[in-house]
């Protein structure tokens, strides 16, 4: 069995016990179709297969590449591309049940032209990103049906709420968002109300399915919230330079998602990250060549920087999974 000391750094490590805890905890909280795991967080068909084994056979995707990879891996029972596209031809040929988010006449026309048969009407519920106004959802649904598309329902992401530290405020914003989504659903019909994320998985009781993804690996941003999941993902790094007041390891901006802030090194103070380096003041003396674990603040982009996940128990590498859903 390989030891983590044999891995080239930076390398992604996944604590196998924490991962299993997270997957089982979520499967108990949101069994079967109540959860549609978002693979943008993990980009790994091996991990998706483990989620399917626990009863989650439908998946949420952010890219066409993710849709293609899941279908090729035999995980195409029910795939949702929760993102607008203007060229859906790659989707129409997939051996899978494919649903695409649309929020305009142009995107529903692209879906129809690409051979997609089913859509969800994407609704802006407070996050200024994709999505139509709630009051426009019915009109778009009618246009989609006239174009021959099946309208399964609506989706809306309360992304502005999922990371709020105060649980009461998170709950308030979630309810406010879902009231908008429910009003849109009343116009569109369909059996699906798709929403939610890791931070609101247990607060969002209005959606028929929750699109959480980060829960499986967790990051330091979500770890600050009152959630029952455990941090599982770290980046193994090597100390490459030691000075009197600080150390430098080979884990920088090209190995870490930084949009949610600096990473964490246990007991250390992070000074800054640059392209290939993290500079930090250690809690105890370190030497060049020492290995450390760096905990990212945002799982999703961190995983996308790497080619593989190493499942570990202590210092032993138990399995290695390809991050095989990268790209577009």
Secondary structure, DSSP 8 states (H G I E B T S, - for coil): -EEGGGS-SSEEEEEHHHHHHHHHHHHHHS-GGGB-EEGGGT--HHHHHHHHHTT--EEEESSHHHHHHHHHTT--SEEEE-S--S--HHHHT-SS-EEEEE-SHHHHHHHHHTT--EEEEEB-SSSSSS-B-GGGHHHHHHHHHHTT-EEEEEEE--TTTTT-SSHHHHHHHHHHHHHHHHHHHHHH--SEEEE--GGGTTT--S-SEE---GGGT--HHHHTSS-S----EEEEEEEEEE-SS-EEES--TTTSB-TT---B-TT-EEEEE-SS-EEEE-SS---TT-EEEEB-SBHHHHHHT-SEEEEEETTEEEEEEE-TT---
